[in-house]
Amino acid sequence: MVSFCKKSKQNTFTLLSLSIVFVFCGTLNPVWAYKLLPISDIEAVDQLPIQSFLENTFDQIIDDFSDPVHESIIAQVYGCDDKQLGVCINEINRIPTYVLEGLRWNDNPTFRQTSNTLVCRRLFSPKLINIDTSFVCWLTLFYDAQKKAKQGEHFQSQFAFIYRVHFGDLQFFHSMASWNDEPAIDTQQHILNWLEFTYKVANGEYSNLDAEIASEFPKLSPQFLNNGFNVRTLFSPQTILSDASLRAMAKGSLFHTIEDSFSQSHVNRDEHQAGQACDGLTLPKPGLINAFYAYNTQNSSMHSVADSMESAQTQLGSNNDPFVIVQAIETQLFQKNISWDNAKAYFECIYALDPKAPVAGPGVFFKKTVNSN
């Protein structure tokens, strides 16, 4: 689920065509909210064809990255009192700027080139890549990652972020397993480690934003060892931000991870055990987690249906309501400046796991006839 407005594929194709022109010309305008890619004031540009081998992936990206679900829910947390997510997206200005940036970061982190991005070096030579400013390169890498993931390849620290975030060891950003057959307890621990890190950054407990993450926060050393990331270079490698802005981004990232745990194509939750308070707490309890999924071999169209605005709307007011949980984190934890040691129990409650939970897989979001292009 990403921060882009729903458009027809024809309109989106026109927008992408404009963007490809800008990529080749090297002139990019600022990214405007809800637009898939940057646009300019040029009234009309002939459509440029997407290379045929990318067409299926292009369609998938439009399906997967087209509903502003995260923004709509967080707009409710920050004061939109309408019960319709489609209305609250019009009140996105209620969300603090860098909380919004962090909310979107999980899906579209700006990343640097690595040894496996040679095609982008040859074609475009961008030093930093994201979907907004380097779409053709981004799309090509997403295609490559998807193809290799379906063949069983595991993406870890030597790969570019786009491989790791969507198909590799950083899928816990989305409350998902790193790959098929990962034990549920391992996925749970990866997620809780990430939530502890982002929570401590957000509330100021993690004080040295320039220290390497692997040494400052050893729980994430398997993912960040020897790659030099600190909080600044992780969340904002392109722009120098204030400490306050980086902390707000961490909060937005945490919200994204929590919300994704309520997507039925990410996590299977028990509906019947939800709706009470967590043990020893006065905070709302969601359903027990029966399974974590991995995106690697899921069918993208089936995944995106469960990730859609329509699907999220049906959860509002249910026992597994992501708005209720995120609102509790904001008002009862962040606004009261609760330390991680005292907040930890609630996050453990949110991610309480059925002891019989199986290893990760695609769940029901798998189509046996998988396009191998």
HELIX and SHEET records of a PDB file:
HELIX    1   1 LYS A    9  CYS A   25  1                                  17    
HELIX    2   2 SER A   52  LEU A   54  5                                   3    
HELIX    3   3 GLU A   55  ASP A   64  1                                  10    
HELIX    4   4 VAL A   69  VAL A   77  1                                   9    
HELIX    5   5 LEU A   85  CYS A   88  1                                   4    
HELIX    6   6 ILE A   89  ARG A   94  5                                   6    
HELIX    7   7 THR A   97  TRP A  105  1                                   9    
HELIX    8   8 LEU A  118  LEU A  123  1                                   6    
HELIX    9   9 PHE A  135  LYS A  150  1                                  16    
HELIX   10  10 PHE A  161  PHE A  167  1                                   7    
HELIX   11  11 GLN A  171  HIS A  174  5                                   4    
HELIX   12  12 ALA A  184  ASN A  203  1                                  20    
HELIX   13  13 ILE A  213  GLU A  216  1                                   4    
HELIX   14  14 PRO A  218  LEU A  220  5                                   3    
HELIX   15  15 SER A  221  PHE A  224  1                                   4    
HELIX   16  16 VAL A  231  PHE A  235  1                                   5    
HELIX   17  17 ASP A  243  ASP A  260  1                                  18    
HELIX   18  18 SER A  300  ALA A  306  1                                   7    
HELIX   19  19 MET A  309  GLN A  315  1                                   7    
HELIX   20  20 PRO A  322  ALA A  328  1                                   7    
HELIX   21  21 ILE A  329  PHE A  334  3                                   6    
HELIX   22  22 TRP A  340  ILE A  350  1                                  11    
SHEET    1   A 2 PHE A 111  ARG A 112  0                                        
SHEET    2   A 2 LEU A 128  ILE A 129 -1                                        
SHEET    1   B 2 VAL A 267  ARG A 269  0                                        
SHEET    2   B 2 ILE A 289  PHE A 292 -1                                        
END                                                                             
